[in-house]
Amino acid sequence: MTIGVPRSLLYYQYGSLWESFFTELGCEVVFSSTTNEAIFQSGSKDSISECCLPSKVHMGHVRSLLNSCDYVLSPYAARKNGGNAICTRFWGIGDVIRHTYPDALLLEYAICEDDYGAQYKDFYQMGKTLGKNSSKIRLAYDRAVLEQAHSHDKKRVEQANLISSQKLKILLAGRPYVLHDPYICGAVTNVLAEFGVSVVYSDRFSRNDVLCHSKKVSSRLCWNASREAIGAIAMYKDDVDGVLLLTVFPCASDALSYDMAIRTINDVPIALILLDGLQAEAGLHTRLESFIDIISERKSRNER
């Protein structure tokens, strides 16, 4: 049995969980390729114009898997309390895929990492759909949860060591599927690497810690993705030299929460970068170079 996993959206948070679970069940896991122009264009053709860049990319990843696997994994992120979800688009992403690609066989489950029992029920159902017995499903799920925790802890430790260095450091804050997708954010990270900047990511800290710090900025932030990004800024503003807030077009929740963060957090230089898949890299390079020059001069003055 072959399970296709789109290398987009929630993959950047839960990829280790999914790969471990299906592998433990004896399935072959096939990932789509890293995002490229062909995947983006394919997804754009299957999406309405109002869809954001990451959702168009996701549709392209799903399409690329349709002829190479038995099932396509299609997780979503719905909660009883909508304010704890990532984005409203995640509530109906499975319906969009199902109606766009009616012949696709989907494995769906609700992301609910804070509720072991509720999430296990969905994993159990996926295992039963694949014809696996109950004990094997339980063992696979427990091992997958441990693998996911180990993967996240490893990234946190690596980043903690990076923060302690004396190099120029910039915090990239935003949604994980924006920060880590090479097509969406690659131009930004390439420029930072060109100038020798150490990159710190907002999703590689203790989730509980950053959520607590986000409340110090605002207790009324609606979406967890916004809380985590802004909480990371509040938590590590004294440990980095600057912050790049990355968002995609059109994202209404980011537009509101990120503007509030820029006006509220004044202890560190913050620049908002809007990515839409159409931006000219020359202009982006110039803007990032200017920001690096500003924070470099600021760092030099503080060290005198």
C-alpha positions as CSV (number, residue, x, y, z in Angstrom):
1,M,0.0,0.0,0.0
2,T,1.5,3.4,-1.0
3,I,0.6,6.6,0.8
4,G,1.2,9.9,-0.9
5,V,2.1,12.8,1.3
6,P,2.0,16.4,-0.2
7,R,5.2,18.2,0.8
8,S,3.2,21.4,1.6
9,L,1.1,23.1,4.3
10,L,1.1,21.0,7.5
11,Y,3.9,18.7,6.2
12,Y,6.4,21.2,7.7
13,Q,5.0,20.6,11.2
14,Y,3.9,17.0,11.1
15,G,5.9,15.3,8.4
16,S,7.8,13.1,10.8
17,L,4.6,12.0,12.5
18,W,3.0,10.9,9.2
19,E,6.1,9.2,7.8
20,S,6.7,7.2,11.0
21,F,3.1,6.2,11.4
22,F,2.6,4.8,7.9
23,T,6.0,3.2,7.8
24,E,5.4,1.4,11.1
25,L,2.1,0.1,9.5
26,G,4.2,-1.4,6.7
27,C,3.1,1.1,4.0
28,E,5.4,2.8,1.5
29,V,5.4,6.6,1.9
30,V,5.8,8.7,-1.2
31,F,6.4,12.4,-0.8
32,S,5.8,14.9,-3.6
33,S,8.8,16.7,-4.8
34,T,9.9,20.0,-3.3
35,T,7.8,22.9,-4.5
36,N,8.8,24.3,-7.9
37,E,7.3,26.5,-10.6
38,A,5.6,23.5,-12.3
39,I,3.8,22.5,-9.1
40,F,2.8,26.1,-8.4
41,Q,1.4,26.6,-11.9
42,S,-0.5,23.3,-11.8
43,G,-2.0,24.2,-8.4
44,S,-2.9,27.7,-9.6
45,K,-4.9,26.3,-12.6
46,D,-7.0,24.2,-10.1
47,S,-7.6,27.0,-7.7
48,I,-9.7,30.1,-7.7
49,S,-7.9,33.4,-7.8
50,E,-8.8,34.3,-4.2
51,C,-6.8,31.4,-2.8
52,C,-3.5,32.2,-1.1
53,L,-0.1,31.1,-2.4
54,P,0.4,28.2,0.0
55,S,-3.0,26.7,-0.8
56,K,-2.4,26.9,-4.6
57,V,1.0,25.2,-4.0
58,H,-0.8,22.5,-2.0
59,M,-3.2,21.7,-4.8
60,G,-0.2,21.3,-7.1
61,H,1.4,18.9,-4.7
62,V,-1.8,16.8,-4.4
63,R,-2.2,16.7,-8.2
64,S,1.4,15.5,-8.6
65,L,0.7,12.5,-6.4
66,L,-2.5,11.2,-7.9
67,N,-1.0,8.7,-10.2
68,S,1.8,7.5,-8.0
69,C,0.0,6.2,-4.8
70,D,-3.0,4.4,-3.5
71,Y,-4.1,7.0,-1.1
72,V,-3.3,10.7,-0.6
73,L,-3.0,12.0,3.0
74,S,-5.3,15.0,3.5
75,P,-5.2,16.4,7.1
76,Y,-7.1,19.4,8.2
77,A,-7.0,21.6,11.3
78,A,-10.4,22.1,12.8
79,R,-11.2,22.6,16.5
80,K,-14.3,23.0,18.5
81,N,-12.9,26.5,19.3
82,G,-12.1,27.9,15.9
83,G,-9.7,30.4,17.4
84,N,-7.2,27.6,18.1
85,A,-7.1,26.5,14.5
86,I,-4.4,27.6,12.0
87,C,-6.6,29.1,9.3
88,T,-10.2,28.8,8.1
89,R,-8.9,27.3,4.8
90,F,-7.7,24.2,6.7
91,W,-11.3,23.5,7.8
92,G,-12.5,22.7,4.3
93,I,-9.2,21.8,2.5
94,G,-10.4,18.1,2.2
95,D,-13.6,19.1,0.6
96,V,-11.8,21.3,-1.9
97,I,-9.5,18.5,-2.9
98,R,-12.3,15.9,-3.0
99,H,-14.4,18.1,-5.4
100,T,-11.4,19.2,-7.5
101,Y,-10.0,15.6,-7.9
102,P,-13.1,13.3,-7.5
103,D,-11.1,10.2,-8.3
104,A,-8.6,10.7,-5.6
105,L,-8.7,8.3,-2.6
106,L,-8.0,10.5,0.5
107,L,-7.0,9.6,4.1
108,E,-8.3,12.4,6.3
109,Y,-7.8,13.2,9.9
110,A,-8.2,16.3,12.2
111,I,-5.0,17.8,13.6
112,C,-5.5,17.7,17.3
113,E,-2.1,17.3,19.0
114,D,-3.3,18.6,22.3
115,D,-5.9,15.9,22.6
116,Y,-4.2,12.4,22.4
117,G,-7.5,10.5,22.5
118,A,-9.3,12.6,19.8
119,Q,-6.4,12.5,17.4
120,Y,-5.7,8.7,18.0
121,K,-9.3,8.0,16.9
122,D,-8.6,9.5,13.5
123,F,-5.3,7.7,13.2
124,Y,-7.1,4.5,14.2
125,Q,-9.6,5.0,11.5
126,M,-6.9,5.6,8.9
127,G,-5.2,2.4,10.0
128,K,-8.5,0.4,9.7
129,T,-9.0,1.9,6.2
130,L,-5.6,0.4,5.3
131,G,-6.7,-3.0,6.7
132,K,-4.4,-3.0,9.8
133,N,-5.2,-4.5,13.1
134,S,-5.9,-2.5,16.3
135,S,-2.7,-3.4,18.2
136,K,-0.5,-2.6,15.2
137,I,-2.2,0.8,14.8
138,R,-1.7,1.7,18.5
139,L,1.9,0.7,18.4
140,A,2.5,2.7,15.1
141,Y,0.8,5.8,16.5
142,D,2.7,5.8,19.8
143,R,6.0,5.4,18.0
144,A,5.0,8.2,15.5
145,V,4.2,10.6,18.3
146,L,7.6,9.9,19.9
147,E,9.4,10.4,16.6
148,Q,7.6,13.7,16.1
149,A,8.6,14.9,19.5
150,H,12.2,13.8,19.0
151,S,12.3,15.6,15.6
152,H,11.0,18.9,17.1
153,D,13.3,18.7,20.1
154,K,16.3,18.2,17.9
155,K,15.5,21.3,15.9
156,R,15.0,23.3,19.1
157,V,18.4,22.2,20.5
158,E,20.1,23.1,17.2
159,Q,18.5,26.5,17.2
160,A,19.3,27.2,20.9
161,N,23.0,26.7,20.0
162,L,22.6,29.1,17.1
163,I,21.1,31.8,19.3
164,S,24.1,31.7,21.6
165,S,26.5,32.6,18.7
166,Q,27.8,36.1,18.2
167,K,26.9,36.2,14.5
168,L,24.3,38.6,13.1
169,K,20.9,36.8,13.7
170,I,17.5,37.4,12.1
171,L,14.3,35.8,13.3
172,L,12.1,34.6,10.5
173,A,8.6,34.7,11.9
174,G,5.5,33.3,10.2
175,R,3.6,30.2,9.3
176,P,5.9,27.1,9.0
177,Y,4.6,26.3,5.5
178,V,5.8,29.8,4.5
179,L,9.1,29.7,6.3
180,H,10.3,26.3,5.1
181,D,8.9,26.0,1.6
182,P,11.9,26.6,-0.7
183,Y,9.7,28.0,-3.5
184,I,7.8,30.5,-1.2
185,C,10.7,31.6,1.0
186,G,13.8,30.4,-0.8
187,A,14.6,33.8,-2.2
188,V,14.6,35.3,1.3
189,T,16.8,32.6,2.9
190,N,19.2,32.7,-0.1
191,V,19.8,36.4,0.4
192,L,20.4,36.0,4.2
193,A,22.9,33.2,3.5
194,E,24.6,35.4,1.0
195,F,25.3,38.0,3.7
196,G,26.3,35.4,6.3
197,V,23.2,35.9,8.5
198,S,22.2,33.2,11.0
199,V,18.5,32.4,10.5
200,V,16.3,31.6,13.5
201,Y,12.8,30.2,12.9
202,S,9.7,31.1,15.0
203,D,8.4,27.5,14.9
204,R,11.5,26.0,16.5
205,F,10.8,27.0,20.1
206,S,8.7,25.6,22.9
207,R,5.1,26.0,21.7
208,N,3.8,26.6,25.2
209,D,6.4,29.2,25.9
210,V,5.7,31.2,22.8
211,L,2.0,31.1,23.3
212,C,2.4,32.5,26.8
213,H,4.6,35.3,25.5
214,S,2.0,36.1,22.8
215,K,-0.5,36.9,25.5
216,K,1.8,39.6,26.8
217,V,1.5,41.3,23.4
218,S,-2.2,40.8,23.0
219,S,-4.7,38.5,24.7
220,R,-7.1,38.8,21.7
221,L,-5.1,37.1,18.9
222,C,-7.4,34.7,17.2
223,W,-5.3,32.1,15.3
224,N,-2.6,29.9,16.8
225,A,-0.3,30.5,13.8
226,S,-0.4,34.2,14.6
227,R,0.1,33.6,18.3
228,E,3.1,31.4,17.7
229,A,4.8,33.8,15.3
230,I,4.2,36.9,17.5
231,G,5.0,35.0,20.7
232,A,8.4,34.0,19.3
233,I,9.2,37.7,18.5
234,A,8.2,38.7,22.1
235,M,10.2,35.8,23.6
236,Y,13.4,36.3,21.6
237,K,13.5,40.0,20.7
238,D,16.5,40.5,22.9
239,D,18.4,37.5,21.4
240,V,18.2,38.5,17.8
241,D,19.3,41.5,15.8
242,G,16.2,41.8,13.7
243,V,12.9,40.2,12.7
244,L,11.5,39.5,9.3
245,L,7.7,38.9,9.5
246,L,6.8,36.8,6.4
247,T,3.3,36.6,5.1
248,V,1.7,35.6,1.8
249,F,-1.0,37.2,-0.4
250,P,-3.8,37.3,0.4
251,C,-3.8,36.5,4.2
252,A,-6.3,38.6,6.1
253,S,-5.4,37.2,9.6
254,D,-1.7,37.9,9.1
255,A,-2.5,41.4,7.8
256,L,-4.3,42.3,11.0
257,S,-2.1,40.5,13.6
258,Y,1.3,41.3,12.0
259,D,0.5,45.0,11.7
260,M,-0.4,45.0,15.4
261,A,2.9,43.3,16.3
262,I,4.9,45.9,14.4
263,R,3.2,48.7,16.2
264,T,3.4,47.0,19.6
265,I,6.9,45.5,19.7
266,N,9.4,48.3,19.6
267,D,12.5,46.7,21.1
268,V,13.8,45.1,17.9
269,P,13.8,46.1,14.2
270,I,11.0,44.4,12.3
271,A,10.3,44.3,8.6
272,L,7.2,42.9,7.0
273,I,7.8,40.9,3.8
274,L,4.9,40.0,1.6
275,L,5.4,37.0,-0.7
276,D,3.0,36.3,-3.6
277,G,4.9,34.1,-6.0
278,L,5.2,37.0,-8.5
279,Q,7.7,39.3,-6.7
280,A,10.9,40.3,-8.5
281,E,13.9,38.9,-6.7
282,A,16.0,42.0,-7.5
283,G,13.6,44.2,-5.5
284,L,13.5,41.7,-2.7
285,H,17.3,41.4,-2.6
286,T,17.6,45.2,-2.3
287,R,15.1,45.5,0.5
288,L,16.7,42.7,2.5
289,E,20.2,44.1,1.9
290,S,19.0,47.4,3.3
291,F,17.5,45.8,6.3
292,I,20.7,43.9,7.0
293,D,22.7,47.1,6.7
294,I,20.4,48.8,9.3
295,I,20.6,46.0,11.9
296,S,24.4,45.6,11.3
297,E,25.0,49.2,12.1
298,R,22.7,49.0,15.1
299,K,24.5,46.0,16.4
300,S,27.9,47.7,15.9
301,R,26.8,50.8,17.9
302,N,25.5,48.6,20.7
303,E,28.8,46.8,20.9
304,R,30.9,50.0,21.2
